[in-house]
Amino acid sequence: MPRFQDLATWQQAEQLMQPAFIRLIDNLRKQLEQSTWQGTYEEVPVWAEAVSVEVQSRVAQLQGALKTASADEAIVIEAALAQLPSSYPGYHLHLQQQEHRVTVDLWSLCYQICFQNYDAASGTSHALGESSSEQGVKIDGDLFDDAGAIDWHRLDHKTQQLVEQTFANLPGEATTHEDSK
């Protein structure tokens, strides 16, 4: 999860994230149609770093019990769940081509589109020589026009480039592209 520098960055991200994610999914779909890779999407729970494995397991256990609970039991389980932290949905794209298997974190790709020099490990942006641990993400200002509206052409272009780069970096892709020339 990215760390935001300030409220203005958060507001720009809020404006940009949904259209970026939609374009990412669409470009991945198009790339898969032209590729020899097979892909499946999976929703996965994403937890804040501070949430322990024990708490995550407890939440999963309660959610599982809720599926078969009676109405009275469901009230008790829902009350217990309300006291515990919850995850937010993450999405993985599982790619497979012969013996090669790769999992791609779709939120991480989306963050790379929306933010400058996004560092997935720290959830921040950084430039050479900067310490990324002391700052948050920086919106890619090139994705907005002078009036502060999203520049749809630049968003589409950056998304397409990132998807093409992602597929170009897959195992065996360099030889596949060379063989097709």
Backbone hydrogen bonds, N-H to C=O, Kabsch-Sander energy under -0.5 kcal/mol:
donor,donor_aa,acceptor,acceptor_aa,energy
3,R,123,G,-3.1
5,Q,137,V,-0.7
10,W,6,D,-1.9
11,Q,7,L,-2.6
12,Q,8,A,-2.2
13,A,9,T,-2.5
14,E,10,W,-2.5
15,Q,11,Q,-1.6
16,L,12,Q,-1.8
17,M,13,A,-3.1
18,Q,14,E,-0.5
20,A,16,L,-2.2
21,F,17,M,-2.8
22,I,18,Q,-2.4
23,R,19,P,-2.2
24,L,20,A,-2.3
25,I,21,F,-2.5
26,D,22,I,-2.3
27,N,23,R,-2.7
28,L,24,L,-2.6
29,R,25,I,-2.4
30,K,26,D,-2.3
31,Q,27,N,-2.5
32,L,28,L,-2.7
33,E,29,R,-2.0
34,Q,30,K,-1.1
35,S,32,L,-1.0
38,Q,96,Q,-3.0
40,T,94,H,-1.9
42,E,92,H,-2.3
44,V,90,G,-2.9
46,V,88,Y,-2.3
51,V,48,A,-1.8
52,S,50,A,-0.6
56,Q,52,S,-2.3
57,S,53,V,-2.6
58,R,54,E,-2.2
59,V,55,V,-2.5
60,A,56,Q,-2.4
61,Q,57,S,-2.6
62,L,58,R,-2.6
63,Q,59,V,-2.7
64,G,60,A,-2.2
65,A,61,Q,-2.3
66,L,62,L,-2.0
67,K,63,Q,-0.9
67,K,64,G,-0.6
68,T,64,G,-0.5
68,T,65,A,-0.9
69,A,65,A,-0.5
69,A,66,L,-0.6
74,A,70,S,-2.7
75,I,71,A,-1.4
76,V,72,D,-1.3
77,I,73,E,-2.6
78,E,74,A,-2.9
79,A,75,I,-1.8
80,A,76,V,-2.0
81,L,77,I,-2.7
82,A,78,E,-2.0
83,Q,79,A,-0.7
83,Q,80,A,-0.9
84,L,81,L,-1.4
88,Y,46,V,-2.3
90,G,44,V,-3.5
92,H,42,E,-2.8
93,L,104,V,-2.7
94,H,40,T,-3.2
94,H,92,H,-0.6
95,L,93,L,-0.7
95,L,102,V,-3.6
96,Q,38,Q,-2.4
97,Q,100,H,-2.3
100,H,97,Q,-2.6
102,V,95,L,-2.4
104,V,93,L,-2.6
106,L,91,Y,-2.7
106,L,104,V,-0.7
107,W,91,Y,-0.6
109,L,105,D,-1.7
110,C,106,L,-2.3
111,Y,107,W,-2.8
112,Q,108,S,-1.8
113,I,109,L,-1.5
114,C,110,C,-2.3
115,F,111,Y,-2.6
116,Q,138,K,-3.2
118,Y,115,F,-0.6
119,D,124,T,-3.3
120,A,118,Y,-0.7
122,S,119,D,-0.6
123,G,119,D,-2.3
124,T,119,D,-1.0
125,S,136,G,-1.1
126,H,117,N,-1.1
130,E,127,A,-2.3
132,S,130,E,-0.7
134,E,131,S,-1.0
135,Q,132,S,-0.9
137,V,3,R,-3.8
140,D,114,C,-2.8
141,G,139,I,-1.3
143,L,140,D,-2.2
144,F,141,G,-1.7
145,D,149,A,-3.1
148,G,145,D,-1.8
151,D,143,L,-3.0
152,W,150,I,-1.1
155,L,151,D,-2.4
156,D,152,W,-2.6
157,H,153,H,-2.4
158,K,154,R,-2.8
159,T,155,L,-2.2
160,Q,156,D,-2.6
161,Q,157,H,-2.4
162,L,158,K,-2.2
163,V,159,T,-2.3
164,E,160,Q,-2.5
165,Q,161,Q,-2.5
166,T,162,L,-2.4
167,F,163,V,-2.3
168,A,164,E,-2.4
169,N,165,Q,-1.5
170,L,167,F,-1.3
173,E,170,L,-1.9
176,T,172,G,-1.7
177,H,173,E,-3.0
178,E,174,A,-1.9
179,D,175,T,-2.7
180,S,176,T,-1.4
181,K,178,E,-1.0
